[in-house]
Amino acid sequence: MPDSHALSELLAAISTPDRAPEDIAALPLPESFRAVTVHKEDTEMFRGMTSADKDPRKSLRVDEVPVPELGPGEALVAVMASSVNYNTVWSSIFEPLPTFGFLERYGRTSPLAARHDLPYHVLGSDLAGVVLRTGPGVNVWKPGDEVVAHCLSVELESADGHDDTMLDPAQRIWGFETNFGGLAEIALVKANQLMPKAAHLTWEEAAAPGLVNSTAYRQLVSRNGAGMKQGDNVLIWGASGGLGSYATQLALAGGANPVCVVSNQRKAEVCRSMGAEAIIDRSAEDYRFWSDEHTQNPREWKRFGGRIRELTGGEDVDIVFEHPGRETFGASVYVTRRGGTIVTCASTSGYRHEFDNRYLWMHLKRIVGTHFANYREAWEANRLVAKGKIHPTLSCAYPLADTALAVHDVHRNVHQGKVGVLCLAPTEGLGVRDEELRAQHIDAINRFR
């Protein structure tokens, strides 16, 4: 069993409002902790199956694992809560390939990185928690600090990463391309991944925005993405989902006009409650962008574009917030206005995109690829959350033991917003430090519940 006594002592100290850094630093670390893992020996278990038929409940385990060695510039964090992202779905079904190849390559880069190359992979790219220990060279953070973590792991030994840290050749996503992620009771991060936890949010609420909010910020707002401005029409696929729900909020907060694409009326109502007015229920309107597995249907692109113009007063969209990929990409390129931008990250419906290039080159459109966010973008996105400008879109939270079911729900798209996971937090509702700010925004905080 995990070192429950040491973990209980840590949890008691964390729960003490007037704790001092030395109180946390003086407590012994446990030797082991519970973590959600996939195992190298299981990577062939879904061979020959379609993605839809692969079941994360069969591959994900909750294991007892040893606390990793702490290196320079790193921190160990007691994880109060985490959340499920689509990269955990990919890891759990070993697509597009098993993540152990990432760990093996990382492990070869240095003796310290060799810690990550293990026969198990601790997953998770979000956390909210409390710093337990910091390694040599860490001065900003100390034990007891309440933090969230963004998932950008970089070495910054190459000049390529110093203008935009996402361009570092050694850039990795923590908990996906590194080990010791956030779906665990203790996580290992680089200290420069840490950011202040929003004081008005619970642990599980604070753990929800990290990856998706930062990703949406770079993709939509940043000059490295679409550079959205006031008045832009922004087509947002999956506008009530884990990623799209933040894009919708960012568009509204930035004076843009989101055109929200959803899959049912329940999700449409959530978008309306956020303040969006232009909403397309693609299921009710029965858009079929593919005639069959190999053939797209341009007539449906045209019908879709016509519907968008009905909602925008005759205007095409300036920006398309793309992440479904193969299923929607041809339509996205078609409906974007002349000179507009299709900004893409992920490809949840398939990586091989097909589109009619005439509508791109002759109409001077741009396709921009984005991936997570650099340090500055992640910090700016988190600042908006801390100030109550952008709100968590948490719909529910599972206990750590039921993480496989939570990942299964995300894989099946039966969720709304973000799905949280309680790690060390014994119940929901803990961790709020600013009740006054919370009261001002409570309806928005609970919107996806």
Secondary structure, DSSP 8 states (H G I E B T S, - for coil): ---HHHHHHHHHHHT-TT--HHHHHHS---SEEEEEEEEGGGTTTTTT--GGG--HHHH-EEEEEE-----TTEEEEEEEEEEE-HHHHHHHHT-SS-THHHHHHHHTS-TTGGGG--SEEE--S--EEEEEEE-TT--S--TT-EEEE--EE----SGGGSS-GGG-TT-EETTTTSSS-SSBSEEEEEGGGEEE--TTS-HHHHHSSHHHHHHHIIIIISTTTT---TT-EEEEETTTSTTHHHHHHHHHHTT-EEEEEESSHHHHHHHHHHT--EEEETTTTT---EEETTEE-HHHHHHHHHHHHHHHTS--EEEEEE-S-HHHHHHHHHHEEEEEEEEE---TT-S-----THHHHTTT-EEEE--S--HHHHHHHHHHHHTTSS---EEEEEEGGGHHHHHHHHHTT---SEEEEESS-SSTT-----HHHHHHHHHHHTTT-
